[in-house]
Amino acid sequence: MRVAALYDIHGNLPALEAVLEDVRRAGAHRIVVGGDVIPGPMQTETLARLIACDVPVRFIRGNGEREVLSERAGSGSTVPEQFRAILRWSAAELTPDHARIITRWGETLSMTISGLGKVLFCHATPRNDSEIFTRVTPEETLLPLFHSLDNQLVVCGHTHMQFDRGIGRCRVVNAGSVGMPYGTTSACWLLLGPDVQLRQTAYDRDRAAAIIRASTYPQAEEFAAREVLNPMSEAEALTLFARVELQ
């Protein structure tokens, strides 16, 4: 069985469409969506596309979905004020049907994949959906999170940068981001089974930027310019995350 892992799509439908074409060409039998389908400029269309996908899809929830559902329920949010407008817009755009579907998504997912053994999918870490670590976070910091797991492989996302590293006896792979990748202009994802392939898919970023700019997304211009056309370099992202990563 081959499994495609798609993380952090953030409503970038053109990037998702390009990746799904690659997923089909690669012969994936199943897709795992690892959270943060939302918020994003084309979140309704992106959710609908994934739900109607002709390849079986399983979902886990990311911090993006959690925050949007909280905003929609009137429970408030823990995100900084500069991002509140995005949450309010996303909560208002979320249809009742989509909200019910997202509520049923779990926080983690475990499955056995030929050649890889028992694989755990989580959004950020096995402990929660918001902790930050990267390829350079010291192993001794991360061992308490991974040493007791009985999984041969853990797949995560959240930081939008691909990596493949060992933490104790566990192999940990970050799928990167489909819709907001750092360190590359291509949409990132994983193909799992019988080995691990870190995949990147080029797509028409100028077209995507034009569609995003025409949307009602509160930070449409910034998203198009910064996240699609000129994403952060890996060095910039590592510097940013170093301030808030696990210690």
PyMOL commands that set and color helices and strands:
alter all, ss='L'
color gray80, all
select helices_A, chain A and resi 13-25+43-51+63-72+81-93+96-103+139-146+205-213+220-229+234-242
alter helices_A, ss='H'
color red, helices_A
select strands_A, chain A and resi 3-6+30-33+57-59+108-113+117-122+153-156+162-167+170-175+187-192+196-201
alter strands_A, ss='S'
color yellow, strands_A
deselect
rebuild
show_as cartoon
